[in-house]
Amino acid sequence: MAGIHFQFEDFKQLLRLNIGIADRLDENRAESFTILYCDLSEIEDEAINNALKEILRTSDTIANYKKDYFFVLPYTDKYGADIVKKLFDTKFDKFLNSFLISYPVDGESAEEVTDVLQTSVKHFCNKNLDYLDMLQ
């Protein structure tokens, strides 16, 4: 199993797609999908690629900017996404700098979701994600 990797430039479009699918299919508007942000700057590329193949489902999507990885996990709440994060921690034998946000709980649009993500990661992870502002 492995997630599908998208170009970072398409990240907001990927969010819009997941929001559209969630709005169409998820009538109860629960946590329709969760974004798991992970800073993998201290992990070797080969180890990252192996972990992505082993841990992610084929329905999960990935976008990365350098070693900042964004995993969009459909039909996964924060509890389920935290399990995925712990699998990465175990695989890399390291506690990863990370953060979780869910749609629609943490934002109603791709712009709101990325704004919340930027603010939260800056506050809790001491990491600047201003490059997200470049996305359309």
C-alpha positions in Angstrom: 0.0 0.0 0.0 1.1 3.6 -0.6 -0.4 7.0 -0.7 -0.6 8.9 -4.0 2.0 11.7 -4.3 1.0 15.1 -5.7 3.1 18.1 -6.7 3.2 20.6 -3.8 1.9 23.3 -6.2 -1.4 21.3 -6.3 -1.9 21.1 -2.5 -4.7 23.6 -2.3 -6.4 22.1 -5.3 -6.1 18.7 -3.5 -7.7 20.2 -0.5 -10.5 21.6 -2.6 -11.1 18.2 -4.2 -11.3 16.5 -0.8 -13.7 19.2 0.5 -15.9 18.7 -2.5 -16.0 14.9 -2.1 -16.6 15.3 1.6 -19.5 17.8 1.1 -21.0 15.4 -1.5 -20.7 12.2 0.5 -20.5 13.1 4.2 -23.9 14.3 5.3 -23.2 14.3 9.0 -20.2 16.7 8.4 -18.0 14.8 10.9 -14.3 15.0 10.6 -14.3 14.2 6.9 -10.6 14.2 6.4 -7.5 15.1 8.4 -4.3 16.6 7.3 -1.2 15.3 9.1 1.7 17.7 8.8 5.2 16.2 9.5 8.6 17.8 9.5 10.8 15.0 8.1 14.0 17.2 7.8 16.1 14.8 9.8 15.0 11.7 7.9 16.8 10.3 4.9 14.9 10.2 1.6 15.0 6.4 1.2 13.6 5.9 4.7 10.8 8.4 3.9 9.9 6.6 0.7 9.9 3.2 2.4 7.7 4.5 5.2 5.2 6.0 2.8 4.9 2.7 1.0 4.4 0.7 4.2 2.2 3.0 6.3 -0.2 4.9 3.9 -3.3 3.6 2.3 -3.8 4.0 -1.5 -6.6 6.5 -0.7 -4.2 8.8 1.2 -2.5 11.6 -0.6 0.8 13.3 -0.1 2.3 16.7 -1.0 5.6 17.9 0.2 7.6 21.1 0.2 11.2 20.0 0.7 11.1 17.9 3.9 7.7 19.3 5.1 5.2 16.6 4.3 1.4 17.0 4.2 -0.7 13.9 4.3 -4.4 14.1 3.5 -6.2 11.2 5.1 -9.8 10.8 3.9 -12.5 9.5 6.2 -10.0 9.8 9.1 -10.5 11.7 12.3 -7.7 13.2 14.4 -7.6 10.0 16.5 -7.0 7.9 13.4 -4.5 10.3 12.0 -2.6 10.3 15.3 -2.2 6.5 14.9 -0.6 7.1 11.4 1.7 9.7 13.0 2.7 7.2 15.7 3.5 4.6 13.0 5.8 7.1 11.4 7.4 7.8 14.8 8.0 4.1 15.3 9.3 3.6 11.8 11.8 6.4 12.1 12.5 5.7 15.8 12.0 9.4 16.4 9.2 11.7 17.8 8.4 13.8 14.7 7.5 17.5 14.9 3.9 17.3 13.6 0.4 18.7 13.7 -3.2 17.5 12.8 -6.1 19.5 11.5 -9.5 18.2 10.3 -12.1 19.4 7.8 -14.6 20.9 8.6 -13.8 21.2 12.3 -10.8 23.4 11.8 -11.8 25.2 8.6 -14.6 25.3 6.0 -12.4 26.0 2.9 -9.0 25.2 1.6 -7.9 28.7 2.5 -9.2 28.5 6.1 -7.6 25.0 6.5 -4.2 26.2 5.3 -4.5 29.4 7.5 -5.2 27.3 10.6 -2.4 24.9 9.7 0.1 27.7 9.3 -0.9 29.4 12.5 -1.0 26.1 14.5 2.3 24.8 13.2 4.0 28.1 13.8 2.7 28.2 17.4 3.0 24.5 18.4 5.9 23.3 16.2 7.9 26.5 16.0 8.0 26.1 12.3 7.1 28.7 9.6 4.9 27.5 6.7 4.6 30.9 5.0 5.3 29.2 1.6 1.7 28.0 1.7 0.7 31.5 0.9 2.1 31.1 -2.6 -0.4 28.4 -3.5 -3.5 29.2 -5.6 
